[in-house]
């Protein structure tokens, strides 16, 4: 597959539900193993996601290609909770092109604007590329987590940068 050009990042809306479901179903098995907590993403799960977006409990961004095809999804759910959780996933065709960084920057800018004090995530220990991205965005390892197997992942978190740094 040739790389997509002219990709854009936009907030997702309920009208994007069919494309978001198609995105999740298009992920290759290796990408899905690193990102999806279940083997199957249902229309009900997508509907629940958009219910959280509507209620203000979730920020949801999509990376769009031609024809409004979703090639990436980044979200923070649990806004207003003590440890909102970030998730990000990209279609195989756009991995390694800087789009994950762009999605993360916009998502973290939004959480900072909302004054979310801490954002958490889990990353599979074998996903070195993602771990490097998260570290470069200010995330630090806080412990181990279980994703598919006991302690197969790192728990990471990022505190909102201090608005008034010390002199």
N, C-alpha and C positions, 0 to 999 in steps of 0.2 A: 504494500500500500504506500502510495506517495504521501509525504508529509502534508498536512493541512496548512493552508495559508490564511491570513486574515482572520485569525481566531479572536474572539472577544469574550470578555468575562462580564456576566450580568447576574443580578439577583434572580433567583428562581421564583416562579409563581405557580400557583396550582394548575394553570394551563400547560405548564411544562411537564406535568406528571407522566404522560405517555412517553415522552422523550427520555425522562430520567429513568423510568423503568427499562426502556430499551438500552440505555447506557449500561445499567447494571447487568443486564442479561448479555451484553456484548463483550464483557471482560473475559480475557483468556483465563484458563484455569490457574496459571502461575500468579497472575495479578489478583484474581479473586481470592486465592489462598492467603495473600499478604494483607488484603483489605477487608473482605466481607466476613462479618461474624457468623453468617449462615451460608448454606449452600444455595439458597434460593431466596430471591427478593420478590416479594409479592406485591400486587397492587394495593393491598391493605397497608403494608409497611410504608409504601410511598404516600398514601393518603394520610397516615398518621404523621409522617414527616411534615407534610404541608399543613396539617392541623397545628403542629408546634410552631411552624413559621408564622401562621396567621395569628397565633396567640402571643407572639413575641418571645417565645422560649427558644427559638432557633434562628440562626442566620444561615442562609443557604445560597451558595454561589455556584454558577455553572460556567464551564468553559465551552463555548459554542463554536462549532465549525459551520460549514456550508449547510444551508437548509435548516438551520436551527438544530442541527445534530449536536447532542451533548457529548463532549469528549473528556470531560472532567467534572468532578463534583467535590466541593469543599463546604464544610458546615461546622458550626459550633452549636451544640444543643445543650440545654440546661442553663440558658442565660437566666441569671437571677439565683442560681444555685451556688453552693460553695465552690464547686469544681466543675465548671462547664467542660464538656468533652469535645475536642476537635477531631474531625475525620476528613481525610482527603484521599481521592483516588483519581487516577488518570487512565484513559484508554491506552493500550500498548502503542498505538500509532503516534502518540505525542509525548511519551515518557522520554526524559533526558533533553528536552528542548527549552527548559526554563519556565514552562507553564505552571508547574507545581509551585515554584517560587512566587510567581505572579499571583496565583490564587491565595497562597498563604499571606503574602504582603497585604492584599486587600482585605482578607478576612481578619487579620490581626489589627489592621488599621481600624476596622469597624468595632472590634471588641475594645480597643483602646478608647475610641470615641464614646462608647457606652460605659466606659470606666469599669469594665470587667476586671477585677483584681488579679485573677489567675485563670489560665486556660490549661487544661490537661490533655494528654493524648497517650496512646499506647502504640509502640512500634515493634514489630517482629524483629528479634535480634539479628536475623540473617538479612534484613533489609537495610544494608549499610548506606545505600544512596539516600533513602528517606531519613535515616538517623542523622546523616551529615547535614541535610537540609534543615531539619528541626533544630539541631545545635546552632546552625548559622543564623537561625531566626530567634535565638535567645532561649530555647528550651534546654532544660537540664534534666538528667536522669535522677529520679527520686526513689526508684526501687524496681522490683521485678513485677511482672503481671502475667497472667495466664490468658492466652488467646485461644489456641487450639490444643496446646499441650502445657503442662505445668511449667511456669516460669520461662516460657518461650519468648517473652516480650519484655521490653523496658517500659516502665511508666515514666513519663516526662511531663514537666510543666514549665510554663512561662509566666512570670509575674509581669504585670503591666509596668512599663518603664516609668520611673519617677518623673513626675511632671516638673518638679523643681529640684534638679540635682544640687548636691552640696557644692559650695565653691571650692 
